[in-house]
Amino acid sequence: MIRLAVLLWALVAGGAAQAACRQALALALDVSGSVDAREYRQQLDGLALALDAGSVRQALMQQPDSPVALSVYEWSSPDDVTLLVPWTPVTSEAVLDGIIATLRSTTRAPRSPGTGLGSAMLYGAALLEQTDCTLRTLDVSGDGRSNLGPRPRDVKTLLAGRDITINALVIGEDAPATGDDRQSGIGPLSSYFRAEVIFGRDAFVETALGFEHYAQAMQRKLERELLTLVIGRLE
């Protein structure tokens, strides 16, 4: 596991965010085999919509001289991670527009079918270690349990003592043709992420009842994370 952590660190060790920032926010998107082409597009476009929401824009633009730094990557199996947006301090509307345009223009590359959730956590933790921000937060989106690579619970043990937070956005199944028991169906997966994945002070799980609700769930999560920073400063 230590060797894997070192390898993942090497993969992302390219130019840390240099500007002083109030929060480093890394967004990890699940593109494993359970995510089809339509769901992939809903996830990328959903993140773009959430970042473009007025409440999120306002929160990001509050202190341009001490910005939030954003990074986005896709993950599937332990050796299949792609950095879409390197650390980018959001210092202006134009910078945020550029990140949103990148997400909307990104097309899917061939992926291995496995779900290396623990490896995705390690990669994100290594990204956060590149920054020197007041808060360091990793957002992990996922629609299933880990089945390859290190177990998420073991990764949490490895990260013990690190000053980072890992939150999760759990994605349930799409709406069925008849009936709808998704609210109860997403419960076990949310419990898994709550027990095995989230980490650090005030960590939480947000849920989306299918990829069609991903944008709204991501917006809620971003609003909560950025509000946590404001409350923390007031305290």
C-alpha positions as CSV (number, residue, x, y, z in Angstrom):
1,M,0.0,0.0,0.0
2,I,2.9,2.4,0.8
3,R,4.4,1.7,-2.6
4,L,1.0,2.5,-4.3
5,A,0.8,5.7,-2.4
6,V,4.2,6.7,-3.6
7,L,3.3,5.9,-7.2
8,L,0.1,7.9,-7.0
9,W,2.1,10.8,-5.5
10,A,4.4,10.7,-8.5
11,L,1.5,10.7,-10.9
12,V,0.2,14.0,-9.6
13,A,3.4,15.7,-8.6
14,G,3.3,18.3,-11.3
15,G,3.3,21.9,-10.1
16,A,1.4,22.6,-6.9
17,A,-0.9,25.5,-6.6
18,Q,1.3,28.5,-5.7
19,A,-1.1,31.2,-4.8
20,A,-2.2,31.5,-1.2
21,C,-5.8,30.2,-1.0
22,R,-8.5,29.9,1.6
23,Q,-9.6,26.4,0.4
24,A,-8.3,23.7,-1.9
25,L,-11.2,21.7,-3.3
26,A,-10.4,18.5,-5.4
27,L,-13.3,16.9,-7.2
28,A,-13.1,13.2,-8.0
29,L,-15.5,11.9,-10.6
30,D,-16.4,8.2,-10.9
31,V,-16.0,7.0,-14.5
32,S,-15.8,3.2,-13.8
33,G,-17.6,0.5,-15.8
34,S,-20.9,1.1,-14.0
35,V,-21.1,4.6,-15.6
36,D,-22.4,4.6,-19.1
37,A,-21.9,7.3,-21.8
38,R,-25.1,9.2,-20.9
39,E,-24.3,9.1,-17.2
40,Y,-20.7,10.3,-17.9
41,R,-22.1,13.3,-19.7
42,Q,-24.6,14.0,-16.9
43,Q,-21.8,13.9,-14.4
44,L,-19.5,16.3,-16.2
45,D,-22.2,18.7,-17.3
46,G,-23.7,18.4,-13.8
47,L,-20.5,19.6,-12.2
48,A,-20.3,22.4,-14.7
49,L,-23.9,23.5,-13.9
50,A,-23.2,23.4,-10.1
51,L,-20.1,25.6,-10.5
52,D,-22.1,28.0,-12.7
53,A,-25.0,28.3,-10.1
54,G,-25.3,31.8,-8.8
55,S,-24.9,30.8,-5.1
56,V,-21.7,28.8,-5.9
57,R,-20.3,31.6,-8.0
58,Q,-20.9,34.1,-5.3
59,A,-19.2,32.0,-2.7
60,L,-16.2,31.4,-4.9
61,M,-15.9,35.1,-5.7
62,Q,-16.1,36.4,-2.1
63,Q,-12.3,36.8,-1.6
64,P,-10.5,36.8,-5.0
65,D,-7.3,37.9,-3.2
66,S,-7.5,34.6,-1.1
67,P,-9.2,32.3,-3.6
68,V,-10.5,28.8,-3.6
69,A,-8.3,26.5,-5.7
70,L,-10.1,23.9,-7.8
71,S,-8.9,20.6,-9.3
72,V,-10.9,17.9,-11.1
73,Y,-10.0,14.3,-11.9
74,E,-11.7,11.2,-13.2
75,W,-11.1,7.8,-11.7
76,S,-12.0,4.1,-12.3
77,S,-9.5,1.3,-11.5
78,P,-6.3,1.9,-9.4
79,D,-4.1,2.6,-12.4
80,D,-6.7,4.6,-14.4
81,V,-6.9,8.2,-13.1
82,T,-6.9,11.3,-15.3
83,L,-6.4,14.9,-14.2
84,L,-8.8,17.1,-16.1
85,V,-8.2,20.4,-14.3
86,P,-4.9,21.0,-12.4
87,W,-4.9,23.2,-9.4
88,T,-6.5,26.5,-10.5
89,P,-7.0,29.4,-8.1
90,V,-10.4,30.9,-8.9
91,T,-9.4,34.5,-8.9
92,S,-12.0,35.8,-11.4
93,E,-15.3,35.0,-13.2
94,A,-13.2,34.4,-16.3
95,V,-11.1,31.7,-14.6
96,L,-14.2,30.0,-13.4
97,D,-15.7,30.2,-16.9
98,G,-12.6,28.5,-18.2
99,I,-13.0,25.6,-15.8
100,I,-16.6,25.2,-16.7
101,A,-15.8,25.2,-20.4
102,T,-13.2,22.5,-19.9
103,L,-15.7,20.3,-18.2
104,R,-18.3,20.8,-20.9
105,S,-15.8,20.1,-23.7
106,T,-14.2,17.0,-22.1
107,T,-15.0,13.7,-23.9
108,R,-14.8,10.3,-22.5
109,A,-11.7,8.2,-22.9
110,P,-11.6,4.4,-22.8
111,R,-11.6,3.2,-19.2
112,S,-11.1,0.0,-17.3
113,P,-14.2,-1.3,-15.7
114,G,-13.0,-1.6,-12.1
115,T,-13.9,0.6,-9.1
116,G,-10.7,1.6,-7.3
117,L,-12.2,3.9,-4.7
118,G,-9.4,3.6,-2.2
119,S,-6.9,4.5,-4.9
120,A,-9.0,7.5,-5.9
121,M,-8.8,8.7,-2.3
122,L,-5.1,8.3,-2.2
123,Y,-4.7,10.3,-5.5
124,G,-6.9,13.1,-4.1
125,A,-5.0,13.2,-0.8
126,A,-1.7,13.5,-2.8
127,L,-3.2,16.4,-4.8
128,L,-4.2,18.2,-1.6
129,E,-0.8,17.8,-0.2
130,Q,0.5,20.0,-3.0
131,T,-1.4,22.9,-1.6
132,D,-1.0,25.3,1.3
133,C,-4.6,26.4,2.0
134,T,-6.6,27.1,5.1
135,L,-8.9,24.2,4.3
136,R,-8.2,21.1,2.1
137,T,-11.2,19.2,0.9
138,L,-11.6,16.2,-1.4
139,D,-15.0,15.4,-3.0
140,V,-15.5,11.8,-4.1
141,S,-18.5,11.0,-6.4
142,G,-19.3,7.4,-6.7
143,D,-22.2,5.0,-7.6
144,G,-20.8,1.8,-6.2
145,R,-18.5,0.1,-3.7
146,S,-14.8,-0.4,-4.2
147,N,-13.8,-3.7,-5.8
148,L,-10.1,-3.2,-6.8
149,G,-7.0,-1.8,-5.0
150,P,-6.7,-0.8,-1.4
151,R,-9.8,-0.8,0.7
152,P,-11.1,2.7,1.5
153,R,-11.0,2.0,5.3
154,D,-7.3,1.1,5.0
155,V,-6.7,4.4,3.1
156,K,-8.4,6.3,6.0
157,T,-6.0,4.6,8.4
158,L,-3.1,5.7,6.2
159,L,-4.4,9.3,6.2
160,A,-4.7,9.5,9.9
161,G,-3.4,12.8,11.2
162,R,-3.6,14.5,7.8
163,D,-5.4,17.9,7.9
164,I,-7.8,17.1,5.1
165,T,-11.5,16.4,4.8
166,I,-13.0,13.8,2.4
167,N,-16.7,14.3,1.6
168,A,-18.8,12.0,-0.7
169,L,-21.5,12.4,-3.3
170,V,-23.3,9.0,-3.5
171,I,-25.2,8.4,-6.8
172,G,-28.2,6.1,-6.8
173,E,-29.8,4.2,-9.7
174,D,-31.7,6.0,-12.4
175,A,-35.5,6.2,-12.2
176,P,-37.1,2.8,-13.0
177,A,-39.8,2.4,-15.6
178,T,-42.4,1.5,-12.9
179,G,-42.4,2.3,-9.2
180,D,-39.6,4.2,-7.5
181,D,-37.8,2.8,-4.4
182,R,-34.6,4.7,-5.0
183,Q,-34.8,6.5,-1.7
184,S,-34.6,3.2,0.2
185,G,-32.2,1.7,-2.3
186,I,-29.6,4.3,-1.9
187,G,-29.5,3.9,1.9
188,P,-27.0,1.0,2.0
189,L,-24.6,2.6,-0.4
190,S,-24.7,5.9,1.6
191,S,-24.0,3.9,4.8
192,Y,-21.0,2.3,3.1
193,F,-19.6,5.7,2.0
194,R,-20.3,7.1,5.5
195,A,-18.4,4.3,7.2
196,E,-15.6,3.6,4.7
197,V,-14.9,6.8,2.8
198,I,-15.6,10.1,4.4
199,F,-12.8,11.4,6.6
200,G,-11.9,14.4,8.8
201,R,-13.7,17.2,10.6
202,D,-17.3,17.8,9.6
203,A,-17.1,15.3,6.7
204,F,-20.5,14.4,5.2
205,V,-22.3,12.4,2.5
206,E,-24.6,14.0,0.0
207,T,-26.9,11.9,-2.2
208,A,-28.2,12.1,-5.8
209,L,-31.2,9.9,-6.8
210,G,-29.7,8.9,-10.1
211,F,-27.3,10.9,-12.4
212,E,-30.2,13.1,-13.6
213,H,-30.1,14.6,-10.1
214,Y,-26.3,14.9,-9.9
215,A,-26.2,18.7,-10.7
216,Q,-28.6,19.6,-7.9
217,A,-26.8,17.3,-5.4
218,M,-23.4,18.7,-6.4
219,Q,-24.6,22.3,-6.0
220,R,-25.9,21.5,-2.5
221,K,-22.6,19.9,-1.6
222,L,-20.5,22.8,-2.9
223,E,-22.8,25.3,-1.1
224,R,-22.3,23.4,2.2
225,E,-18.6,23.1,1.9
226,L,-18.1,26.8,1.1
227,L,-20.5,27.7,3.9
228,T,-18.4,25.6,6.3
229,L,-15.4,27.7,5.5
230,V,-17.3,31.0,6.2
231,I,-18.6,29.6,9.5
232,G,-15.2,28.4,10.5
233,R,-13.8,31.9,9.9
234,L,-16.5,33.4,12.1
235,E,-15.8,31.0,14.9
